[in-house]
Amino acid sequence: MCRLLRWVILLLALVALLVLSGLLLADYLTPKAVGTPSTSLPLQPAQSAIDREVERLQALHPQQSGVAFLSDGLDAYAARAVITRHAARSLDLQYYIWHDDLIGHLMVQELHQAAERGVRVRILLDDMNAHDKDALMMALDEHPNIEIRLYNPFRNRDGLWRLVEMVQRFFSVNHRMHNKAWIADGRVAIVGGRNIGEEYFSARPDVNFRDLDLLVAGPVVGQASTIFDDYWNSETALPIAALAFHTPAQLKLLLRESANEARLEAAQPYLRRVQQSPTARAFFLEPARLHWSDRVEIVSDPAMKHRRDDRERWLVTRLVRELEATRHKALLISPYFVPGDEGTDGFTALVARGATVGIVTNSLAANDVAAVHSGYMHYRVPLLRGGVHLYELKAHGGTDGGGLFGSSGASLHTKAFVLDDARGFVGSFNLDPRSAYLNTEMGVLFNDAVLAAQLRDEFLRLAAPEQSYWVDLDARGDVRWLDRAAQPPQLLDKEPDASWWQRASARMISWLPLESQL
């Protein structure tokens, strides 16, 4: 027993030493950025189809930018493919997740074809979810017109040493880049909540993320390009070529695999939609689908957010100001919703001032990160007592769920809010501590009644009886879920569609001091 205790103490001391060395030497444990600095290519008149069409539309809408909502997964895929095929100069992409799956490979194929035409392609990926994608990234990076950089990367790519580095750099690796942007020729950008993978584009039968992007065209896209350049040239972005090797053979293998997948039956709906989708081709063929406004802004956290104590430039500061200015209505959509005491007080204060506050989030069964639900659970009762309206998305995917770490079936992934039927936001920002203080985030802010009406409709669609449970308190103050779509409506006294194991796990996790990491 004494020997075991000594070994435990020795192990704890070793972990503590590793973490302490990481705190003291964090800036020296990973290499500095060694990539050649580069910036967005200047706009060119009429060089590409995108140039010609956007310039034509801007002549009709001077000093304005066009915005279109992309809520359908097929359309969201097709929009990216269309602007990629029409790009002539540059494609700048930054993403938190890029899966090594059908959608990931189809998009790789589009980017490679663009690079073959001479388009410069820059891809910035967060490294937390990229470590098992090295073969995919290195193969693509082999092309002379494509460069991939990793945000806050691990020096050790796999195995035991990667785990050691994760322990040693625990506090610094906890800061991730959650931004999502796809920018073509500096003229058109897609910004929103979608990562790159099958579940984000309705391509998986077991998981269907309800998500939202905005396609933006016109002068405001320059803001997205500036944001991308700041991240690309920051100290925390490192070329994949500095971390691992690649060969021409890897690129050939990837392209052969992607070409084979493009012939699969599962790929055909996406390839057909590129040709057929009116939403995807709206800004080329149907300009009326773009709404033009001079009150649109693309915003982001600074690239080195985790090394700056001044929060004035943090996105959370800007968004909180917008929320605090609400006068009569605030409708919010957040898949991961952990408002904390401060946020809860803020929402109930809005209600006390006479505003209507409605929030759509995931139910336990629909949440793909059940630990986040355990943080949200603490705030349901005070929010409901304060007059906030809560709606939880139905899983629509069976009752077995996905265990401790998430669900199967439908899952909300949209991150947005609309205020006073005028101001709104769509982006990557969840209403939780991780988005506020740990990750970098990005999105589109607007002050426009037409865009606000479209976003309000999206909120109402998600909050509708067919999609969500209405959450309330009974006479004893206990949480209840009303299934308004059932005939007759059913009042449920347990987390709906969740197994006893999911409910028990969420309750146990809620006792742990994890909220700051959620």
KOLKOL-707989 format. One record per residue (C-alpha): residue in one letter; x, y, z. Coordinates in steps of 0.2 Angstrom, whole numbers, padded with zeros to 4 digits, always signed. Each point is the difference from the previous one (the first is absolute). Layout:
N
AXYZ;...
***
This chain:
518
M+0000+0000+0000;C+0014+0012+0005;R+0009-0004-0017;L-0016+0004-0010;L-0002+0016+0010;R+0018+0005-0004;W-0003-0004-0019;V-0016+0011+0000;I+0009+0014+0009;L+0014-0001-0013;L-0012+0000-0014;L-0009+0015+0006;A+0016+0009+0003;L+0006-0004-0018;V-0017+0007-0007;A+0002+0015+0011;L+0018+0003-0006;L-0006-0002-0018;V-0014+0013+0002;L+0011+0012+0010;S+0014-0001-0014;G-0014+0004-0013;L-0006+0015+0010;L+0018+0007+0001;L+0006-0005-0017;A-0016+0000-0010;D+0007+0012-0014;Y+0015-0011-0002;L-0008-0017-0001;T-0006+0002-0018;P+0009+0008-0014;K-0003+0017-0006;A-0009+0003-0016;V+0012-0003-0014;G-0012+0002-0015;T+0004+0014-0012;P-0012+0015+0004;S-0014+0002-0013;T-0015+0011-0002;S-0016-0001-0010;L+0002+0003-0019;P-0007+0017-0006;L-0017+0001-0008;Q+0001+0000-0019;P-0013+0008-0012;A-0009-0014-0010;Q+0014-0013+0002;S-0012-0014+0006;A-0019-0004-0002;I-0001+0005+0018;D+0008+0017-0003;R-0012+0004-0015;E-0016-0005+0009;V+0004+0008+0017;E+0006+0016-0009;R-0016+0000-0010;L-0011-0002+0015;Q+0010+0013+0010;A-0004+0012-0013;L-0018-0002+0003;H+0003+0000+0019;P+0014+0013+0003;Q+0009-0001+0017;Q-0011-0016+0005;S+0004-0018+0002;G-0011-0014-0005;V-0005-0014+0013;A-0009-0017-0003;F-0005-0013+0014;L+0006-0018-0003;S-0010-0011+0012;D-0001-0015-0011;G+0015-0012+0000;L+0000-0004-0018;D-0001+0019-0005;A+0014+0004+0013;Y+0011-0013-0009;A-0005+0006-0017;A+0003+0018+0004;R+0018-0004+0005;A+0003-0011-0015;V-0007+0014-0012;I+0010+0014+0006;T+0016-0011+0000;R-0003-0005-0018;H-0002+0018-0005;A+0015+0007+0010;A+0015+0006-0011;R+0012+0007+0013;S-0002-0006+0018;L-0009-0011+0012;D+0003+0003+0018;L-0008-0012+0013;Q+0001-0002+0019;Y-0009-0014+0009;Y-0001-0008+0017;I-0003-0018-0007;W+0003-0007-0017;H-0005-0019+0000;D+0008-0013-0010;D-0016-0006-0008;L-0011+0001-0015;I-0004+0019+0001;G+0018+0004+0006;H+0007-0009-0016;L-0013+0008-0012;M+0006+0017+0006;V+0018-0005-0001;Q-0003-0005-0018;E-0008+0017-0004;L+0015+0009+0008;H+0012-0010-0009;Q-0008+0003-0017;A+0000+0019+0004;A+0019-0001+0004;E+0003-0009-0016;R-0008+0015-0009;G+0013+0011+0009;V-0011+0006+0015;R+0010+0003+0016;V-0007-0010+0014;R+0003+0003+0018;I-0008-0011+0014;L+0002+0003+0018;L-0006-0014+0012;D-0001-0001+0018;D+0012-0014+0005;M-0011-0008+0015;N-0010-0009-0013;A+0013-0002-0013;H+0013-0011+0007;D-0008-0016-0008;K-0002+0009-0017;D+0019+0002-0003;A+0000-0011-0015;L-0015+0010-0008;M+0008+0017+0004;M+0018-0005-0005;A-0006-0007-0017;L-0010+0016-0004;D+0014+0011+0006;E+0012-0009-0013;H-0008+0011-0014;P+0010+0015-0004;N-0016+0011+0001;I-0006-0006+0016;E+0007+0004+0018;I-0008-0007+0016;R+0004+0008+0017;L-0005-0007+0017;Y-0006+0011+0014;N+0008-0003+0017;P+0008-0016-0006;F+0007-0015+0009;R+0019-0003-0004;N-0003-0018+0004;R-0013-0007-0013;D-0005-0016+0008;G+0003-0014+0013;L+0006+0002+0018;W+0011+0016-0003;R-0016+0009-0006;L-0009-0005+0016;V+0015+0006+0010;E+0000+0017-0009;M-0019+0002+0003;V+0003-0002+0018;Q+0015+0011+0000;R-0008+0014-0010;F-0018-0003+0008;F-0004+0018+0003;S+0007+0006-0017;V-0007-0013-0011;N-0017+0003+0008;H-0002+0015-0012;R-0007-0004-0017;M-0005+0008-0016;H-0019-0003-0002;N-0001+0012-0015;K-0009-0006-0016;A+0003+0010-0017;W+0001-0004-0019;I+0006+0015-0010;A+0001+0000-0019;D+0010+0014-0009;G-0003+0012+0014;R-0017+0003-0007;V-0011-0014+0008;A+0000-0008+0017;I-0010-0013+0009;V+0001+0003+0019;G-0010-0010+0013;G-0001-0015+0011;R+0004-0015-0012;N+0016-0010+0001;I+0005-0011-0015;G-0007-0017+0002;E-0015-0011-0004;E-0010+0004+0015;Y+0000+0019-0003;F-0007-0002-0018;S-0013-0013+0003;A+0010-0015-0007;R-0001-0012+0015;P-0015-0010+0003;D+0003-0001+0019;V+0004+0019+0004;N-0008+0015-0008;F+0006+0017+0006;R-0011+0014-0001;D+0012+0014-0006;L+0001+0017-0008;D+0012+0009-0011;L-0001+0017-0008;L+0007+0003-0018;V+0006+0018-0001;A+0005+0009-0015;G+0007+0017-0003;P+0011+0013+0010;V-0002-0008+0017;V+0009-0016-0006;G+0016+0011+0002;Q-0003-0001+0019;A+0000-0019-0001;S+0017+0000-0010;T+0008+0011+0013;I-0005-0011+0014;F+0007-0015-0010;D+0016+0009-0003;D+0002+0004+0019;Y-0002-0018+0004;W+0010-0007-0014;N+0015+0011+0004;S-0001-0001+0019;E+0012-0009+0012;T-0011-0014+0003;A-0003-0006-0018;L+0013-0012-0006;P+0002-0008-0017;I-0004-0019+0000;A+0016-0002-0011;A+0010+0005+0016;L-0008-0014+0010;A-0001-0015-0011;F+0007-0006-0017;H-0010-0003-0016;T+0003-0008-0017;P-0008+0002-0017;A-0006-0018+0001;Q-0011+0005+0015;L-0009+0013-0011;K-0003-0012-0014;L-0007-0012+0012;L-0012+0013+0008;L-0006+0006-0017;R-0003-0018-0006;E-0010-0004+0016;S-0010+0017-0002;A-0004-0004-0018;N-0006-0017+0005;E-0011+0007+0013;A-0007+0013-0012;R-0008-0015-0009;L-0008-0007+0015;E-0019+0001+0001;A+0001+0010+0016;A+0010+0014-0009;Q-0013+0002-0014;P-0012+0011+0009;Y+0014+0012+0004;L+0007+0001-0017;R-0018+0002-0008;R-0004+0014+0012;V+0016+0009-0006;Q-0008+0001-0017;Q-0018+0002+0005;S-0001+0010+0017;P-0007+0017-0003;T+0006+0005+0017;A+0018-0006-0003;R+0000+0010-0017;A-0010+0015+0006;F+0013+0013-0001;F+0004-0005-0018;L-0018-0004-0007;E-0013+0008+0012;P+0007+0015+0008;A-0017+0004+0008;R+0004-0014+0012;L+0014+0010+0007;H-0006+0014+0012;W+0011+0015-0001;S+0004+0011+0015;D+0013+0012+0006;R-0002-0005+0018;V+0009-0017+0000;E+0017-0003+0008;I+0011-0016+0002;V+0007+0000+0017;S+0013-0012+0009;D+0010-0002+0016;P+0019+0005-0002;A+0011-0015-0006;M+0010+0001+0016;K-0015+0002+0012;H+0007-0012+0013;R+0016+0011+0002;R-0009+0017+0002;D-0008+0005+0016;D-0009+0015-0008;R-0018-0007-0004;E-0005+0016-0009;R+0003-0008-0017;W-0007-0017+0005;L-0016-0005-0009;V-0009-0004+0016;T+0002+0018+0005;R-0009+0006-0016;L-0013-0013+0001;V-0005+0004+0018;R-0002+0018-0004;E-0012-0005-0014;L-0010-0011+0012;E+0000+0013+0014;A-0007+0013-0013;T-0016-0011-0002;R-0016+0010+0002;H-0014-0012-0003;K+0005-0017-0007;A+0015-0011+0000;L-0001-0017-0009;L+0016-0011+0001;I+0005-0016-0007;S+0015-0009+0008;P+0004-0019+0000;Y+0011+0002+0014;F-0008+0011+0013;V+0009+0003+0017;P-0005+0018+0004;G+0008+0000+0018;D-0006+0011+0014;E+0004+0016-0009;G-0009-0005-0016;T-0015-0007+0009;D-0001+0017+0010;G+0001+0009-0017;F-0014-0009-0009;T-0011+0001+0015;A+0003+0018+0002;L-0005+0003-0018;V-0017-0009+0004;A-0002+0011+0015;R+0002+0015-0011;G-0014-0006-0011;A+0009-0009-0013;T-0005-0018-0007;V+0015-0012+0001;G-0001-0016-0009;I+0014-0013-0002;V+0002-0016-0010;T+0013-0012+0005;N+0003-0019-0001;S-0010-0012+0011;L+0011-0013+0009;A-0004-0013-0013;A+0004+0012-0014;N+0016+0007+0007;D+0016-0008-0008;V+0010+0006+0016;A-0010-0006+0015;A+0013+0008+0012;V-0006+0017-0007;H-0018-0005+0005;S+0006-0003+0017;G+0006+0018+0002;Y-0016+0007-0008;M-0011-0010+0013;H+0005+0011+0014;Y-0008+0015-0008;R-0017-0006-0007;V-0010+0003+0016;P+0007+0018+0003;L-0003+0004-0018;L-0018-0006+0000;R-0004+0008+0016;G+0007+0016-0007;G-0012-0001-0015;V+0011-0006-0013;H-0008-0012-0013;L+0011-0016-0003;Y-0002-0012-0014;E+0010-0016-0002;L+0003-0008-0017;K-0008-0018-0002;A+0013-0013-0004;H-0011-0009-0013;G+0012-0014+0000;G-0006-0014+0012;T+0002-0001+0019;D+0017-0009+0001;G+0010+0016-0004;G+0018+0000-0001;G+0005-0002+0019;L+0010+0011+0010;F+0008+0010-0014;G-0015+0004-0011;S-0015-0005-0009;S-0006-0007-0017;G-0014+0007-0010;A-0003+0019-0001;S+0012+0012+0008;L+0000+0019+0000;H+0016+0008-0006;T-0006+0017-0005;K+0007+0015+0010;A-0010+0016-0002;F-0011+0013+0008;V-0012+0014-0006;L-0004+0015+0010;D-0015+0012-0001;D-0004-0007-0017;A+0014+0010-0007;R+0017-0005+0006;G+0008-0017-0001;F+0015-0011+0000;V+0004-0017-0009;G+0017-0008+0003;S+0010-0013+0010;F-0003+0008+0017;N-0009-0011+0013;L-0008+0008+0016;D+0013-0009+0011;P+0016+0003+0009;R+0011-0008-0013;S-0006+0011-0014;A+0001+0015+0011;Y+0017-0002+0008;L+0010-0015-0007;N-0003-0002-0019;T+0001+0013-0014;E-0017+0003-0008;M-0007+0008-0016;G-0016+0006-0008;V-0011+0012-0009;L-0008+0015+0009;F-0014+0009-0008;N-0013+0014+0003;D-0013-0003-0013;A-0019-0004+0002;V+0000-0012-0015;L+0014-0011+0006;A-0007+0001+0017;A-0017-0006-0006;Q+0009-0015-0009;L+0009-0004+0016;R-0016+0001+0010;D-0008-0012-0011;E+0015-0012+0003;F-0003+0002+0019;L-0018-0003-0002;R+0003-0016-0011;L+0011-0007+0013;A-0011+0004+0015;A-0016-0007-0009;P-0009-0015+0008;E+0007-0012-0013;Q+0018+0004+0004;S+0001+0005+0018;Y-0007-0003+0017;W-0006+0015+0010;V+0008+0000+0017;D-0009+0007+0016;L-0002-0002+0018;D-0014-0009+0009;A-0009+0006+0016;R+0014-0008+0011;G+0014+0009-0011;D+0006-0016-0008;V+0005+0000-0019;R-0013-0007-0012;W+0001-0002-0019;L-0016+0002-0010;D-0001-0009-0017;R-0012+0011-0009;A+0000-0011-0016;A-0007-0015+0009;Q-0019-0003-0001;P-0005+0004+0013;P+0015+0010+0006;Q+0011-0009+0013;L+0008+0007+0015;L+0017-0009+0004;D+0008+0000+0017;K+0017-0008-0005;E+0013+0006-0013;P-0009-0006-0016;D+0006-0013-0012;A+0015-0003+0012;S+0005-0016+0007;W+0002-0002+0019;W+0019-0001-0003;Q+0000+0016-0009;R-0010+0008+0014;A+0011-0007+0013;S+0016+0004-0008;A-0005+0018-0003;R-0005+0002+0018;M+0016-0007+0006;I+0011+0011-0012;S-0010+0015+0007;W+0008-0002+0017;L+0017+0002-0007;P+0008+0018-0001;L+0001+0000-0019;E-0010+0015-0005;S+0014+0011-0005;Q+0005-0013-0013;L-0017-0003-0008;
***
